Amino acid sequence: MTRAVRIHETGEADVLKIEDVEVGEPEAGEVRLRVEAFGLNRAEVMFRSGTYLEQPDLPAGMGYEGAGTIEAVGPGVTDFEVGDEVAVAPAFSMNAYCMYAESTIVPTHALTARPKGLDAIHSSAVWMPYLTAYGALVEFGGLSKGEAVLIPAASSSVGVAAIQIAHHLGATPIATSRTDAKVEQLKKAGAAEVIVTNNESIPERVSEITDGAGARLVFDPVGGTAVNDLAEAMSYHGMMFLYGALAAEPTPFPLFTALAKGLTLRGYTVFEVFGDADAFARGKQFVFNGIASGDLEPIVDRVFAFDEIVEAHRYMESNQQFGKIVVKVD
């Protein structure tokens, strides 16, 4: 038996319950992992609330990524062995596997070595943020040196990863934030400019920053009516990646701006990367190289204890964090 976080109904953070569950033995293509830490993601808040891309198969486990040590390997597993210290990427459905546990079964295709120099806590803050940003900006967006990319809600772990990746490529990351509370942190993370949306016009500021050219890429987790301003700030033939739905209101299509500029607006999730073995391999190598160079550095905002999982979810929903929230298991 092990302790794991499960939900028996969808709702607010207090539906998260720590229970004793049977782990069992790994099957072919799986390992059993002693979890040392796991990262929190907005997707898990939505899964818990019943507003995610898939509905939880109740009672359901939780959690997409983390780090730990392999306790057992399934039949035919040769790439990993007992005692290996690994990280887990979110390359699975939470209805099939979960990471909010002291011990858990995970598929080998989601395992990576821990990036050199990173402990379990920082290894739990790598794969969802960096591969989500990598897929949009590099794999599908083709961001290159000298180009501008507009990054709304940039203080999230994915937003910070996008800033660092753009900086790593020699591009110009333009961050947005509702207030000026996190401006200095965003600049320290590598943002070339920060637009405070409560006080400044996004189209006007982007035009100033880019000498009228606009941003070719937009990487937006919010949606809602703000897409109209984001579209106005884009360059001719620009592309907007919509990868979240934080806004409460519906997201319109900015038809006339899109027609005038030949824009592309597309939905995107990191599972596009995980669903393509070659893209996943390219993404992992890109991140390993970026961490080794020092350009990519996971930022952990706060670490909670396992028994504080409800408080950790509430903290994520408060939007106070800058970077990743991590739960330490042992």
N, C-alpha and C positions, 0 to 999 in steps of 0.2 A: 504493500500500500504506500501511497505517497499523498502529499497535500497538493491540491490543484484548485484553481479558481474556475468556478462554473456559474452559469446563469440558468435559472429555471423559468424565467420570464424576461421579456425585454422591458427596458425602462431606465430610470435614473441610476446613478452609480451604486446605490445601495442594493441593487439586484445582484451585485457581484458577491459570491459566497465562496469561502475557502472550505473545501470538503476533502475527506479521505477517499481516494479512488484507487482502483486496481490499475497498474500500468501494463503488466503483461510483458511478453517477450517480443522483440522486433521480428518482423517477417522479412522476406526477400526485399532488398532495396531499402531497408530501414535500419536505424540504430536506436538504441535507448540512451538518452542523454541525461546526465546529472546536471541540471540547470544551475548556473551560477548567477546569471543576471538576464533580464529581458527588457527590451525597449518598448515604450508605449507609442502608439500611433493613433491618429485621428480615425483611421479606418476601424479600429477596435471600439472606439467610443460609438461610432455609427452602428457597428454590428451589435453591440450591447443594447442600443436604443431601438433596433429594428428598422434602421433607415439606411442600411448599407446595400451594396450591390447584390448580396445574397442574404437571405433570411437565416437566422440561426436554427439549426435542427435541435430543438430543446429536449433535454438539458444539454447545453453546449459548453465546450471549453473555449478558451480565449487565447489570443496572442499570436503574433506573426514572426517575431525575430528575437534573437538573444545569443547567449554564449554559454558554453558548458564543456564538460568532459564526457567522452563516450564511455558508457558502462557496459554495453553489450552490442554486438552486431548481428544482423540477420543473416540467413543463409545466402551464400554467394557474394557477400559484400567483401570487396578486396581493396577498395580505395581508402578505407578508413579502418582503424583497429582500436581495441579497447585502450583507453588512456590518452587518446588524441584530444587535444584542446581545440575546439572548433567554434565557429560562428554559424548562425542559422539565418538564411535569407528567407524572405516571405514568399516563397515559391510554392504555395499550396493553399488550399481552402481551409478556413478555420473549422469547417464542419468535418474535416478529415484529420487534422492535426492541430496541436495547440502548444503554446510556449509558457503560459502562465501556470507553472507547476514546478515542484521541486525535482521531479523526474518525469520524463516524457518520451514518447516515440516520435521520431522525425524522419522524413525521407532523405536518403543520401543525396538526391539531386539538389536539395536546398542547403547542403553543408558546404562550407569553405574553411580553409585554414584561417586562423585569426591573423589579421594584418600585423606584420612585424612591429613590435614596440607597443601594441595596444593590449591593455588588460581586458578582463571579461566585461567590465562596465562599458568601456569605450568601444569594444567590439560589438556590443549590443546597440550601438548608435551609428552603424555603418550602412547596412545594406538597403533598408527601406529608403532612407534619405538620398543616398548617393546614386543608387540605381534608378530611383524615380526621376531624379534630375538628369542623370546621364541619358536615359532613354529619350526624353523630350529634347534636350539641348544638343546632344551629340549624335545619337543613333538615328533619330528621325528629323531633327531640326538642323543638323549640320552647322552648328554655330562655329564661327571662325574668328580669327584674330581681327580686332578692330571693329567688329560688329557690336551693336547694342542689343541687350536683352532686358526686357522689363519684367520684374519679379515682384508681384503683389504679395502681401502677407509674408514678407521676407524673413520675419523673425522665427518662423517655424523651423523644425529640423530640416525639412525638405527645402525651404527657402534659403536657409544658410548654406546647405549643400549646393544649391544652384548658384549662389554667389561665388562660392569657392571654385566651382567647376568653371564658371565663366572667367574668373580671374586667372585660373590655371591655363586656359586657352588663349589668354591675351585679349579677350573680349571685354566689353564695357557693361558690367552688371549695374542696372538701375533698380534700386529697391524702393518699395513703397511701404509706408507704415501710417496708421491712422493718426498717431500723436508723435511728438518728438522725444518720447521717453526712451526709445531704443535706437535713436539715430547714431550715437557714438558706437554702440555695440555693432551695428550693421556696418559702419565704416571700418571698424577694426576687423570685421570678418571678411572684408574685401570689397564692399560695395563702393563703386566709383562715385555714386550720388545717391541720396535718399530723398524721396519726395514724401512730405508729410501731407497726407490727403485731406486732413481736416482743415488745412490752411492753404494748400496749393492746388493748382489745376494740373492734373496729370498730362494732358496733351500739351499745354504751354511749357511745362518744365522739360518734358522729353524733347520737345522741339528745340528749346534752348541748349540742352545738353548735347544734342546730336547735330547741331547747326542746321536744323530744319529737315534732316533726313528721316527721323523717326526710328523706332525700334523694329528690327526685322522679326524678332521673336518675342512673344509674350508667354509667360509660364504662370498660369493663374489657377489657384485652388479655391477661389471664392465664387465666381459666377455672379449672377444677379445683374442688376441694371448697370453696374460699374463696367461691364464689358463694352458699353457704348464709348466711355472715355478711353478705355484701353485700345479700342479699335481706332479711335481718332489719333492716338499717339503712335500708331504703327506706320512703317514704311510701305511703299508700293510693293505688292506681292509678299507682304508679311504673313506670318503664320502664328496663330494663337493656340496654345495648348491649354485646354480646360481639364484639369485633373482632380477637381474637388467641387463641393457644393456647400460651402460654408454660408452662403447668403440665404436668407430666409425666403426671399422673393424669387419668382421665376426668372430664368435667364433669357433675355430676348436675343434675336439675331439682328445685328446692326446692318441691315440690308443695304442702305444707300452708301454707307462708308465702305462696306465690303465690295460693292459694285465699282465704286470710284477708284479703289486702290487694288482691286483684284486680290482681296484677302482670303485666307483659309482659316477657318475656325474648326478645330477638331477635338473630339473627346479623346482622352488618353488615360491609361492606367499603367502601372509598372508591370502588370502581367503580360503586356505586349513584349516586354524584354524577356521575361521568364518563359514565355511560350515559344521562343526561338532560341535554340541551344547555342547557335553561333553568336547571336546578339548578347546573350547572357555571358558567354565566355569573353566577348570583347569588353563588356561592361565591367566584369570582375577585374580584368587585367588593367583597364583604365583606372579603376579605383585603387588597386594595389599600387600602381605606379604613382598615382597622385599622392597617396599617403606616404610612400617612400620618399618622394621629393619634398615633402613638407607642405605642399600647396593645399592638400586636403587634410583637414584636422577635425575629427568629430568633436562637437561642442556639447557637453552634457550640462544641462541647466541644474538639475536636482536629482538626487538619488533617494528613493523611498525604500523602506523595508517591505518584505513580502506581506506582512500582516497589515500594511498600510495601503493596500491596493485600492480601496474605495477612495481614500484621500488622494492617491495619485491620479485617479481618473477625474476627480473633482478639480484638482489643480490644472490638469490639461484643459478642461473645459473653461477655466477662468481666463485662459489666454495670457497668463502672466509670463510664461516661460520664454526663454531665448535659447533655442536649440532643443536638445533631446531630454526627455524625462525617462529615467531608467529605474527599474526595481531590482534591488539586490536580493538574491535568494538565500545565499549562505555566506 
